[in-house]
């Protein structure tokens, strides 16, 4: 990659080629990339489908929704549809809508419109400035989430065997 010019004792110029990487370095780098790719494939294949959707604001659960409409439980909302999260005076509220609500008529400080359809969840609309949550791809697997930082909203999917009690509180020694 680089050429160096060195002088011999007799004063003649001799070109000496040095390479940036040696053969062993390239083999090590290729092995690391291969190991990372295999781990990524293993993690992608082990993902379980989501069962419930949790809507959290400031870490407080606003609503738990069954991802598939036939699986709603006693503490879960009905499933497919639109969920309008409105923010008034620092308080977040969730309203279920079967169809897309008229967002122009909402007199709120802020809102997010979450869509649950065919086992996937997405944020359809929001009045935040950056719109990152709206541009996020729909999520459907356990452990995936969409976050709206301006409204401090987290839309997360949990799996069948996952509860809040499964989450570690800290590290013990």
Order of alpha helices (4+ residues) and beta strands (2+ residues): beta-beta-alpha-beta-beta-beta-beta-beta-beta-alpha-beta-beta
